[in-house]
Amino acid sequence: MADSEDVGGALPHLYAVYLGGDPAPGRLGEDHEVVFVVSTDPRSARRAARAKWSGADPKPHIDMIQELDAVDGFEVTLALTGKRSAEPAVPGYEPAFDDDEPLSPPTTPF
């Protein structure tokens, strides 16, 4: 059973984890990605996050971990659904904009 499923009586929490890894061959800067995991404590959340790493470096480091219990005044709660994960994110790019301009849908490179 994965860390995110083994609650062992403790309540699970949602964590955002910012992972980093050494640059891939031919790159000058580190690779980074944000992953979300459900775990009962920060230590097991770190392990679960590293398992989701998709970068070239086989040993990612953790630049940041944050329990998400509230966002913008809303409480974050978890409900067991039995689903493993949401659909993969759709790649896209939204250039910087002026807050007074209306938003346009993000463009996708595909």
C-alpha positions as CSV (number, residue, x, y, z in Angstrom):
1,M,0.0,0.0,0.0
2,A,1.4,3.4,-0.9
3,D,2.1,6.1,1.7
4,S,-0.8,8.2,0.4
5,E,-3.2,5.3,1.1
6,D,-1.9,4.0,4.4
7,V,-3.6,6.3,6.8
8,G,-3.2,4.0,9.8
9,G,-5.8,5.8,11.8
10,A,-4.3,9.3,11.2
11,L,-6.1,11.8,9.1
12,P,-4.6,12.3,5.6
13,H,-3.5,15.8,4.4
14,L,-2.9,17.3,1.0
15,Y,0.6,18.5,0.4
16,A,2.1,20.5,-2.4
17,V,5.8,19.6,-3.0
18,Y,8.2,21.5,-5.2
19,L,10.9,19.1,-6.4
20,G,14.2,19.9,-8.1
21,G,16.8,17.9,-9.8
22,D,20.2,18.4,-11.4
23,P,20.1,19.7,-14.9
24,A,19.4,17.2,-17.7
25,P,22.3,16.8,-20.2
26,G,22.6,19.9,-22.3
27,R,20.6,22.1,-19.8
28,L,22.1,24.9,-17.7
29,G,19.5,25.1,-15.0
30,E,17.8,22.6,-12.6
31,D,14.7,20.8,-13.6
32,H,11.7,21.5,-11.3
33,E,8.1,20.3,-11.0
34,V,5.3,20.7,-8.5
35,V,3.5,17.5,-7.4
36,F,0.5,17.0,-5.0
37,V,0.4,14.0,-2.6
38,V,-2.0,12.8,0.1
39,S,-0.2,11.6,3.2
40,T,-0.5,11.5,7.0
41,D,2.8,13.4,7.7
42,P,5.4,15.5,5.9
43,R,8.1,12.7,6.0
44,S,5.9,10.2,4.1
45,A,4.7,13.0,1.8
46,R,8.3,13.6,0.8
47,R,8.7,10.0,-0.1
48,A,5.5,9.9,-2.1
49,A,6.4,13.1,-3.9
50,R,9.9,11.8,-4.9
51,A,8.1,8.8,-6.4
52,K,6.1,11.1,-8.7
53,W,9.3,12.8,-10.0
54,S,9.6,12.7,-13.8
55,G,12.9,14.5,-14.3
56,A,16.1,13.1,-15.6
57,D,17.9,13.2,-12.2
58,P,17.3,9.9,-10.4
59,K,17.6,11.6,-7.0
60,P,15.4,14.7,-6.8
61,H,15.6,17.1,-3.9
62,I,12.8,18.9,-2.2
63,D,12.8,22.7,-2.4
64,M,9.5,23.2,-0.6
65,I,6.7,21.2,1.0
66,Q,3.5,22.8,2.2
67,E,0.4,21.2,3.7
68,L,-2.7,22.6,2.0
69,D,-5.3,22.9,4.7
70,A,-6.8,26.2,3.5
71,V,-6.5,28.2,0.2
72,D,-7.8,31.8,-0.3
73,G,-10.2,31.5,2.7
74,F,-11.5,28.0,1.7
75,E,-10.9,24.9,3.8
76,V,-9.3,22.0,1.9
77,T,-10.9,18.7,2.8
78,L,-10.3,15.2,1.4
79,A,-12.9,12.6,0.6
80,L,-11.9,9.0,-0.4
81,T,-13.2,8.3,-4.0
82,G,-11.3,5.3,-5.0
83,K,-9.9,7.1,-8.1
84,R,-6.1,7.1,-8.4
85,S,-5.7,10.5,-9.9
86,A,-7.2,13.2,-12.0
87,E,-6.6,13.3,-15.7
88,P,-3.1,14.6,-16.7
89,A,-2.7,18.3,-16.9
90,V,-3.1,19.8,-20.4
91,P,0.1,21.6,-21.3
92,G,-0.4,25.3,-22.0
93,Y,1.2,28.7,-21.8
94,E,-0.4,32.0,-20.7
95,P,1.8,35.0,-21.1
96,A,2.0,37.7,-18.5
97,F,-1.0,40.1,-18.6
98,D,-2.2,43.3,-17.1
99,D,-4.8,42.7,-14.4
100,D,-7.1,45.2,-16.0
101,E,-7.2,43.4,-19.4
102,P,-9.7,40.7,-20.0
103,L,-8.3,37.1,-19.9
104,S,-8.1,35.1,-23.1
105,P,-7.9,31.3,-23.1
106,P,-4.3,30.0,-22.7
107,T,-2.7,28.9,-26.0
108,T,-1.4,25.3,-26.2
109,P,1.7,24.3,-28.2
110,F,-0.1,21.3,-29.7
